[in-house]
Amino acid sequence: MPLIKIEGPKITKEQKEQLVSELVTSASKILNIPEQAFVTLIKENKLENIGSGTQLLSDK
């Protein structure tokens, strides 16, 4: 069971549906594994929980 794991900012349900669909379709073609075998996890991070250099992204 291949796992696709994505971390990023908060996105809409529609964006999640498109992201999962396109990632799984591409990975399935490249790896020659059926789409149904994939599991996709999406983790949304608040900008206040992400640092870039010495600054939080929420402060930029």
Biopython code that builds the backbone (N, CA, C, O; Angstrom):
import numpy as np
from Bio.PDB.StructureBuilder import StructureBuilder

atoms = [
    (1, "MET", "N", (0.844, -1.169, 0.000)),
    (1, "MET", "CA", (0.000, 0.000, 0.000)),
    (1, "MET", "C", (0.895, 1.240, 0.000)),
    (1, "MET", "O", (1.433, 1.600, 1.047)),
    (2, "PRO", "N", (1.066, 1.893, -1.133)),
    (2, "PRO", "CA", (1.864, 3.115, -1.195)),
    (2, "PRO", "C", (1.169, 4.261, -0.453)),
    (2, "PRO", "O", (-0.056, 4.383, -0.468)),
    (3, "LEU", "N", (1.975, 5.084, 0.184)),
    (3, "LEU", "CA", (1.467, 6.218, 0.952)),
    (3, "LEU", "C", (1.987, 7.516, 0.350)),
    (3, "LEU", "O", (3.188, 7.673, 0.128)),
    (4, "ILE", "N", (1.074, 8.442, 0.089)),
    (4, "ILE", "CA", (1.429, 9.787, -0.340)),
    (4, "ILE", "C", (1.076, 10.708, 0.818)),
    (4, "ILE", "O", (-0.068, 10.740, 1.271)),
    (5, "LYS", "N", (2.067, 11.457, 1.292)),
    (5, "LYS", "CA", (1.867, 12.328, 2.456)),
    (5, "LYS", "C", (2.198, 13.760, 2.056)),
    (5, "LYS", "O", (3.282, 14.037, 1.542)),
    (6, "ILE", "N", (1.259, 14.662, 2.294)),
    (6, "ILE", "CA", (1.410, 16.062, 1.929)),
    (6, "ILE", "C", (1.226, 16.925, 3.174)),
    (6, "ILE", "O", (0.278, 16.731, 3.935)),
    (7, "GLU", "N", (2.131, 17.874, 3.379)),
    (7, "GLU", "CA", (1.972, 18.874, 4.434)),
    (7, "GLU", "C", (1.980, 20.240, 3.791)),
    (7, "GLU", "O", (2.795, 20.515, 2.911)),
    (8, "GLY", "N", (1.070, 21.102, 4.229)),
    (8, "GLY", "CA", (1.013, 22.439, 3.659)),
    (8, "GLY", "C", (-0.002, 23.294, 4.388)),
    (8, "GLY", "O", (-0.476, 22.929, 5.463)),
    (9, "PRO", "N", (-0.334, 24.434, 3.801)),
    (9, "PRO", "CA", (-1.302, 25.338, 4.425)),
    (9, "PRO", "C", (-2.720, 24.796, 4.306)),
    (9, "PRO", "O", (-2.970, 23.832, 3.582)),
    (10, "LYS", "N", (-3.638, 25.422, 5.020)),
    (10, "LYS", "CA", (-5.047, 25.036, 4.961)),
    (10, "LYS", "C", (-5.572, 25.269, 3.548)),
    (10, "LYS", "O", (-5.345, 26.324, 2.956)),
    (11, "ILE", "N", (-6.279, 24.266, 3.014)),
    (11, "ILE", "CA", (-6.868, 24.370, 1.681)),
    (11, "ILE", "C", (-8.318, 23.900, 1.740)),
    (11, "ILE", "O", (-8.736, 23.272, 2.712)),
    (12, "THR", "N", (-9.076, 24.206, 0.696)),
    (12, "THR", "CA", (-10.493, 23.837, 0.664)),
    (12, "THR", "C", (-10.660, 22.349, 0.367)),
    (12, "THR", "O", (-9.728, 21.686, -0.089)),
    (13, "LYS", "N", (-11.852, 21.841, 0.629)),
    (13, "LYS", "CA", (-12.165, 20.443, 0.325)),
    (13, "LYS", "C", (-12.008, 20.179, -1.168)),
    (13, "LYS", "O", (-11.519, 19.121, -1.564)),
    (14, "GLU", "N", (-12.420, 21.130, -1.995)),
    (14, "GLU", "CA", (-12.299, 20.970, -3.446)),
    (14, "GLU", "C", (-10.836, 20.875, -3.864)),
    (14, "GLU", "O", (-10.488, 20.074, -4.732)),
    (15, "GLN", "N", (-9.981, 21.683, -3.254)),
    (15, "GLN", "CA", (-8.549, 21.624, -3.555)),
    (15, "GLN", "C", (-7.962, 20.282, -3.120)),
    (15, "GLN", "O", (-7.122, 19.715, -3.819)),
    (16, "LYS", "N", (-8.402, 19.776, -1.969)),
    (16, "LYS", "CA", (-7.930, 18.473, -1.495)),
    (16, "LYS", "C", (-8.337, 17.372, -2.463)),
    (16, "LYS", "O", (-7.539, 16.490, -2.778)),
    (17, "GLU", "N", (-9.581, 17.422, -2.935)),
    (17, "GLU", "CA", (-10.056, 16.416, -3.883)),
    (17, "GLU", "C", (-9.214, 16.426, -5.154)),
    (17, "GLU", "O", (-8.829, 15.369, -5.655)),
    (18, "GLN", "N", (-8.929, 17.617, -5.677)),
    (18, "GLN", "CA", (-8.129, 17.733, -6.892)),
    (18, "GLN", "C", (-6.693, 17.264, -6.644)),
    (18, "GLN", "O", (-6.117, 16.555, -7.469)),
    (19, "LEU", "N", (-6.123, 17.657, -5.519)),
    (19, "LEU", "CA", (-4.761, 17.273, -5.180)),
    (19, "LEU", "C", (-4.624, 15.756, -5.081)),
    (19, "LEU", "O", (-3.713, 15.174, -5.668)),
    (20, "VAL", "N", (-5.527, 15.117, -4.339)),
    (20, "VAL", "CA", (-5.494, 13.666, -4.182)),
    (20, "VAL", "C", (-5.665, 12.982, -5.534)),
    (20, "VAL", "O", (-4.923, 12.057, -5.862)),
    (21, "SER", "N", (-6.626, 13.427, -6.306)),
    (21, "SER", "CA", (-6.888, 12.821, -7.609)),
    (21, "SER", "C", (-5.667, 12.886, -8.523)),
    (21, "SER", "O", (-5.269, 11.880, -9.111)),
    (22, "GLU", "N", (-5.076, 14.073, -8.640)),
    (22, "GLU", "CA", (-3.955, 14.240, -9.564)),
    (22, "GLU", "C", (-2.686, 13.550, -9.079)),
    (22, "GLU", "O", (-1.946, 12.983, -9.884)),
    (23, "LEU", "N", (-2.424, 13.589, -7.775)),
    (23, "LEU", "CA", (-1.240, 12.912, -7.252)),
    (23, "LEU", "C", (-1.336, 11.402, -7.425)),
    (23, "LEU", "O", (-0.383, 10.759, -7.866)),
    (24, "VAL", "N", (-2.490, 10.840, -7.076)),
    (24, "VAL", "CA", (-2.661, 9.393, -7.178)),
    (24, "VAL", "C", (-2.633, 8.941, -8.636)),
    (24, "VAL", "O", (-2.024, 7.919, -8.954)),
    (25, "THR", "N", (-3.278, 9.684, -9.516)),
    (25, "THR", "CA", (-3.270, 9.328, -10.936)),
    (25, "THR", "C", (-1.842, 9.311, -11.477)),
    (25, "THR", "O", (-1.452, 8.371, -12.168)),
    (26, "SER", "N", (-1.069, 10.337, -11.168)),
    (26, "SER", "CA", (0.316, 10.406, -11.645)),
    (26, "SER", "C", (1.174, 9.292, -11.051)),
    (26, "SER", "O", (1.908, 8.620, -11.775)),
    (27, "ALA", "N", (1.083, 9.099, -9.746)),
    (27, "ALA", "CA", (1.883, 8.063, -9.092)),
    (27, "ALA", "C", (1.522, 6.678, -9.616)),
    (27, "ALA", "O", (2.397, 5.833, -9.802)),
    (28, "SER", "N", (0.247, 6.450, -9.851)),
    (28, "SER", "CA", (-0.208, 5.166, -10.376)),
    (28, "SER", "C", (0.406, 4.877, -11.743)),
    (28, "SER", "O", (0.869, 3.766, -11.999)),
    (29, "LYS", "N", (0.407, 5.872, -12.611)),
    (29, "LYS", "CA", (0.982, 5.703, -13.955)),
    (29, "LYS", "C", (2.487, 5.475, -13.894)),
    (29, "LYS", "O", (3.014, 4.594, -14.573)),
    (30, "ILE", "N", (3.174, 6.263, -13.085)),
    (30, "ILE", "CA", (4.632, 6.169, -13.000)),
    (30, "ILE", "C", (5.077, 4.852, -12.373)),
    (30, "ILE", "O", (6.018, 4.221, -12.854)),
    (31, "LEU", "N", (4.406, 4.437, -11.306)),
    (31, "LEU", "CA", (4.801, 3.240, -10.565)),
    (31, "LEU", "C", (4.136, 1.962, -11.060)),
    (31, "LEU", "O", (4.494, 0.862, -10.638)),
    (32, "ASN", "N", (3.161, 2.116, -11.961)),
    (32, "ASN", "CA", (2.414, 0.966, -12.483)),
    (32, "ASN", "C", (1.742, 0.175, -11.352)),
    (32, "ASN", "O", (1.812, -1.052, -11.288)),
    (33, "ILE", "N", (1.093, 0.929, -10.474)),
    (33, "ILE", "CA", (0.355, 0.361, -9.343)),
    (33, "ILE", "C", (-1.071, 0.882, -9.448)),
    (33, "ILE", "O", (-1.267, 2.057, -9.756)),
    (34, "PRO", "N", (-2.081, 0.034, -9.198)),
    (34, "PRO", "CA", (-3.471, 0.502, -9.297)),
    (34, "PRO", "C", (-3.758, 1.670, -8.343)),
    (34, "PRO", "O", (-3.256, 1.709, -7.220)),
    (35, "GLU", "N", (-4.566, 2.609, -8.811)),
    (35, "GLU", "CA", (-4.922, 3.780, -8.000)),
    (35, "GLU", "C", (-5.533, 3.386, -6.664)),
    (35, "GLU", "O", (-5.312, 4.057, -5.655)),
    (36, "GLN", "N", (-6.297, 2.306, -6.653)),
    (36, "GLN", "CA", (-6.990, 1.877, -5.433)),
    (36, "GLN", "C", (-6.023, 1.448, -4.333)),
    (36, "GLN", "O", (-6.419, 1.348, -3.171)),
    (37, "ALA", "N", (-4.772, 1.193, -4.676)),
    (37, "ALA", "CA", (-3.792, 0.740, -3.689)),
    (37, "ALA", "C", (-3.216, 1.893, -2.866)),
    (37, "ALA", "O", (-2.618, 1.662, -1.815)),
    (38, "PHE", "N", (-3.389, 3.128, -3.334)),
    (38, "PHE", "CA", (-2.769, 4.282, -2.687)),
    (38, "PHE", "C", (-3.586, 4.801, -1.510)),
    (38, "PHE", "O", (-4.817, 4.761, -1.511)),
    (39, "VAL", "N", (-2.867, 5.285, -0.515)),
    (39, "VAL", "CA", (-3.452, 6.011, 0.611)),
    (39, "VAL", "C", (-2.801, 7.390, 0.605)),
    (39, "VAL", "O", (-1.584, 7.504, 0.454)),
    (40, "THR", "N", (-3.605, 8.435, 0.769)),
    (40, "THR", "CA", (-3.085, 9.798, 0.774)),
    (40, "THR", "C", (-3.446, 10.472, 2.093)),
    (40, "THR", "O", (-4.604, 10.464, 2.512)),
    (41, "LEU", "N", (-2.446, 11.051, 2.736)),
    (41, "LEU", "CA", (-2.658, 11.792, 3.977)),
    (41, "LEU", "C", (-2.351, 13.262, 3.728)),
    (41, "LEU", "O", (-1.321, 13.600, 3.144)),
    (42, "ILE", "N", (-3.246, 14.127, 4.170)),
    (42, "ILE", "CA", (-3.046, 15.570, 4.043)),
    (42, "ILE", "C", (-3.004, 16.160, 5.449)),
    (42, "ILE", "O", (-3.944, 16.004, 6.228)),
    (43, "LYS", "N", (-1.913, 16.833, 5.760)),
    (43, "LYS", "CA", (-1.785, 17.500, 7.060)),
    (43, "LYS", "C", (-1.716, 18.997, 6.809)),
    (43, "LYS", "O", (-0.839, 19.483, 6.095)),
    (44, "GLU", "N", (-2.649, 19.716, 7.403)),
    (44, "GLU", "CA", (-2.689, 21.171, 7.257)),
    (44, "GLU", "C", (-1.975, 21.819, 8.443)),
    (44, "GLU", "O", (-2.209, 21.469, 9.599)),
    (45, "ASN", "N", (-1.110, 22.758, 8.128)),
    (45, "ASN", "CA", (-0.343, 23.455, 9.158)),
    (45, "ASN", "C", (-0.731, 24.931, 9.196)),
    (45, "ASN", "O", (-0.853, 25.575, 8.154)),
    (46, "LYS", "N", (-0.920, 25.452, 10.387)),
    (46, "LYS", "CA", (-1.144, 26.890, 10.541)),
    (46, "LYS", "C", (0.183, 27.602, 10.305)),
    (46, "LYS", "O", (1.243, 27.089, 10.662)),
    (47, "LEU", "N", (0.116, 28.779, 9.705)),
    (47, "LEU", "CA", (1.336, 29.532, 9.416)),
    (47, "LEU", "C", (2.107, 29.879, 10.685)),
    (47, "LEU", "O", (3.325, 30.053, 10.641)),
    (48, "GLU", "N", (1.403, 29.983, 11.822)),
    (48, "GLU", "CA", (2.079, 30.296, 13.082)),
    (48, "GLU", "C", (2.898, 29.116, 13.606)),
    (48, "GLU", "O", (3.671, 29.267, 14.552)),
    (49, "ASN", "N", (2.728, 27.941, 12.994)),
    (49, "ASN", "CA", (3.470, 26.750, 13.400)),
    (49, "ASN", "C", (4.613, 26.414, 12.452)),
    (49, "ASN", "O", (5.215, 25.345, 12.561)),
    (50, "ILE", "N", (4.919, 27.320, 11.516)),
    (50, "ILE", "CA", (5.971, 27.070, 10.533)),
    (50, "ILE", "C", (6.972, 28.216, 10.578)),
    (50, "ILE", "O", (6.593, 29.385, 10.512)),
    (51, "GLY", "N", (8.240, 27.876, 10.688)),
    (51, "GLY", "CA", (9.285, 28.881, 10.668)),
    (51, "GLY", "C", (10.101, 28.785, 9.397)),
    (51, "GLY", "O", (10.363, 27.695, 8.889)),
    (52, "SER", "N", (10.498, 29.932, 8.893)),
    (52, "SER", "CA", (11.400, 30.008, 7.747)),
    (52, "SER", "C", (12.554, 30.904, 8.173)),
    (52, "SER", "O", (12.380, 32.104, 8.390)),
    (53, "GLY", "N", (13.721, 30.310, 8.289)),
    (53, "GLY", "CA", (14.835, 31.066, 8.860)),
    (53, "GLY", "C", (14.541, 31.352, 10.317)),
    (53, "GLY", "O", (14.304, 30.431, 11.099)),
    (54, "THR", "N", (14.556, 32.612, 10.683)),
    (54, "THR", "CA", (14.311, 32.993, 12.082)),
    (54, "THR", "C", (12.922, 33.572, 12.301)),
    (54, "THR", "O", (12.639, 34.113, 13.370)),
    (55, "GLN", "N", (12.054, 33.465, 11.301)),
    (55, "GLN", "CA", (10.744, 34.119, 11.371)),
    (55, "GLN", "C", (9.615, 33.115, 11.151)),
    (55, "GLN", "O", (9.734, 32.196, 10.340)),
    (56, "LEU", "N", (8.515, 33.304, 11.889)),
    (56, "LEU", "CA", (7.319, 32.519, 11.635)),
    (56, "LEU", "C", (6.666, 33.015, 10.351)),
    (56, "LEU", "O", (6.692, 34.212, 10.063)),
    (57, "LEU", "N", (6.084, 32.104, 9.582)),
    (57, "LEU", "CA", (5.422, 32.514, 8.344)),
    (57, "LEU", "C", (4.246, 33.439, 8.614)),
    (57, "LEU", "O", (3.901, 34.263, 7.767)),
    (58, "SER", "N", (3.626, 33.315, 9.783)),
    (58, "SER", "CA", (2.500, 34.190, 10.124)),
    (58, "SER", "C", (2.947, 35.638, 10.321)),
    (58, "SER", "O", (2.122, 36.550, 10.268)),
    (59, "ASP", "N", (4.231, 35.858, 10.545)),
    (59, "ASP", "CA", (4.753, 37.209, 10.756)),
    (59, "ASP", "C", (5.252, 37.855, 9.472)),
    (59, "ASP", "O", (5.644, 39.022, 9.483)),
    (60, "LYS", "N", (5.243, 37.130, 8.385)),
    (60, "LYS", "CA", (5.744, 37.685, 7.112)),
    (60, "LYS", "C", (4.663, 38.425, 6.381)),
    (60, "LYS", "O", (4.902, 38.956, 5.296)),
]
sb = StructureBuilder()
sb.init_structure("model")
sb.init_model(0)
sb.init_chain("A")
sb.init_seg("    ")
for serial, (resi, resn, name, xyz) in enumerate(atoms, 1):
    if name == "N":
        sb.init_residue(resn, " ", resi, " ")
    sb.init_atom(name, np.array(xyz, "f"), 0.0, 1.0, " ", f" {name:<3s}", serial, name[0])
structure = sb.get_structure()
